[in-house]
Each structure stands twice: as C-alpha cells, then as structure tokens.
Amino acid sequence: MQYTKEDIQQLDKVTCLKIINSVTGIKPANLLGTIDNKGRTNLAIFSSIIHLGSNPALLGFIVRPAGEVPRHTYENIKENGVYTINHIHPKFTENAHYTSAKFDDSISEFERCSFTEEFITDFKAPFVKESTFKMGMNFKDAIPIPLNGTIMVIGEIEHLVYPDDAMVADDIDLEVSNSVGISGLNSYYALKKIGKYPYARVNETPDF
Ligand SMILES: Cc1cc2nc3c(=O)[nH]c(=O)nc-3n(C[C@H](O)[C@H](O)[C@H](O)COP(=O)(O)O)c2cc1C
C-alpha cells in the first residue's frame, strides 16, 4: 500500500483516522485521573503521553480540540492544577477503553468503568488503585497548536509509584510492570522486551 498526501485527504473520515492514528507505532496506554472543584472525579484514556525531559521531570500529552465536546480532563486540570497518569495493565484494558465514552460530568468513569479511586498523601487528584505504575502530576503549561486546534498540556512529576521488581538491572522493564501499548484507537498490545544495548558510542559500535 502506498498513499500520497492527496490520497490521504480523499480517504473517508473513519479510515483516515484509523490509519493515521496507527502510523507512529505503539503508543503508551494510560488513564488520566482528575477531580473538579465540586469534588467529582473523572477518568479518561489517553495515548498521547510523551516524555519531554528528565530534569525537571516533564511529560506532555495532547488534548483534542474542544469544539462542542466537553473536555473534562483538561477543564479539571485547569481548575485544580493536578492530575494523575496511570499505566493500563492487561487485566483492565476493556474497562479502560470505555472511559473514552462521552459520559456526563455527573458520572465518574471510576465508578462506571469499575476502577477504584486512590488518594496518595495530600495529593488532590485521584490515582487508579488497580494500576501499579502511576504518577501524580503538577500542571505547568498548556501550549495551543494552531495547526489543528489541539493543546499540548505539560506537567511535572510530583509523585512516582512503580513495582519494585520493575527495576531490572538499573532499568525500568515495562514487560515486568505489565504495562500495555495502544495502536490506533481500538487495539491493545502486551509488551515483550526483545533487546537491551549500552549507550551508543562511535568507537564501540559493532561491525555489522
Ligand atoms: C485508545 C484511546 C486513546 C485516546 N487518546 C486520547 C488523547 O491522547 N487525547 C485526547 O484528547 N483524547 C484521547 N482519547 C479520547 C478520550 O479518551 C475521550 O475524548 C474521553 O471522552 C475524554 O474524556 P474527558 O472528557 O473526561 O476528558 C483516546 C481514546 C482512546 C479510545
């Protein structure tokens, strides 16, 4: 299969969305937990989390254009300045998937999709108890992307929790932590570690 830009523009909306959402390869599978000023919790699946830098420990994610659809996660983050990022594990991919339904803000996806709210220390945003790998985030910046009306939300890690055995030989092993990956908007993958290599130096590069 081979497409030009014009071919892509002529695809029907759903086909285009499915193909272009898959072309980056595997994306991380996370649930974002937030709370509004009335104390109502919210949980939604996001696959656009990216690493922005380690010191300070910054992560970004993309919020789709608001339009007529309310964006509860983003609104809650703006209200309270905090959110949680929780890895999705194989035993709850289906529950996690359905947090993407457009539930009314009076309905918490925690309850509707059968997740347990967990509050760690005095951090205001809810974590997902069922997730063993999770972060509490402080909102830092929101950068509009005028090209398509999306917004990049940037936060700094305030709390980090992961299973002790996920640290294997000085590295986080996402197969051990049972974290999952996403392709497109519907497909979930288990991760299998297939290699580990040292920092790549010119004079240590093998003769291939
Ligand atoms: C696999 C998957 C990945 C998603 N990733 C994103 C994302 O990165 N950004 C986004 O804005 N919406 C994403 N969504 C859609 C949101 O989950 C959906 O709009 C949800 O209703 C947002 O909830 P909220 O209004 O409570 O924030 C994704 C949906 C699915 C099924």
The ligand as a MOL file (V3000), in Angstrom:
LIG
                    3D

  0  0  0     0  0            999 V3000
M  V30 BEGIN CTAB
M  V30 COUNTS 31 33 0 0 0
M  V30 BEGIN ATOM
M  V30 1 C -7.1600 4.4130 22.8160 0
M  V30 2 C -7.6030 5.8330 23.0050 0
M  V30 3 C -6.6670 6.8560 23.1220 0
M  V30 4 C -7.0640 8.1890 23.3030 0
M  V30 5 N -6.1260 9.1700 23.4030 0
M  V30 6 C -6.5150 10.4530 23.5010 0
M  V30 7 C -5.5490 11.5090 23.5600 0
M  V30 8 O -4.3450 11.2780 23.5620 0
M  V30 9 N -6.0080 12.7910 23.6240 0
M  V30 10 C -7.3540 13.0850 23.6650 0
M  V30 11 O -7.7100 14.2740 23.7210 0
M  V30 12 N -8.2710 12.1090 23.6440 0
M  V30 13 C -7.8870 10.8180 23.5630 0
M  V30 14 N -8.8280 9.8280 23.5310 0
M  V30 15 C -10.2320 10.1950 23.6590 0
M  V30 16 C -10.6270 10.4310 25.1190 0
M  V30 17 O -10.4160 9.2540 25.8960 0
M  V30 18 C -12.1150 10.8190 25.1630 0
M  V30 19 O -12.3180 12.0080 24.4300 0
M  V30 20 C -12.6260 10.9840 26.5550 0
M  V30 21 O -14.0330 11.1290 26.4860 0
M  V30 22 C -12.0500 12.2110 27.2360 0
M  V30 23 O -12.6590 12.2680 28.4850 0
M  V30 24 P -12.8580 13.6150 29.2850 0
M  V30 25 O -13.8660 14.4620 28.5630 0
M  V30 26 O -13.3910 13.0980 30.5870 0
M  V30 27 O -11.5300 14.2500 29.3740 0
M  V30 28 C -8.4480 8.4930 23.3570 0
M  V30 29 C -9.4020 7.4690 23.2390 0
M  V30 30 C -8.9840 6.1570 23.0640 0
M  V30 31 C -10.0260 5.0550 22.9360 0
M  V30 END ATOM
M  V30 BEGIN BOND
M  V30 1 1 1 2
M  V30 2 1 2 3
M  V30 3 2 2 30
M  V30 4 2 3 4
M  V30 5 1 4 5
M  V30 6 1 4 28
M  V30 7 2 5 6
M  V30 8 1 6 7
M  V30 9 1 6 13
M  V30 10 2 7 8
M  V30 11 1 7 9
M  V30 12 1 9 10
M  V30 13 2 10 11
M  V30 14 1 10 12
M  V30 15 2 12 13
M  V30 16 1 13 14
M  V30 17 1 14 15
M  V30 18 1 14 28
M  V30 19 1 15 16
M  V30 20 1 16 17
M  V30 21 1 16 18
M  V30 22 1 18 19
M  V30 23 1 18 20
M  V30 24 1 20 21
M  V30 25 1 20 22
M  V30 26 1 22 23
M  V30 27 1 23 24
M  V30 28 2 24 25
M  V30 29 1 24 26
M  V30 30 1 24 27
M  V30 31 2 28 29
M  V30 32 1 29 30
M  V30 33 1 30 31
M  V30 END BOND
M  V30 END CTAB
M  END
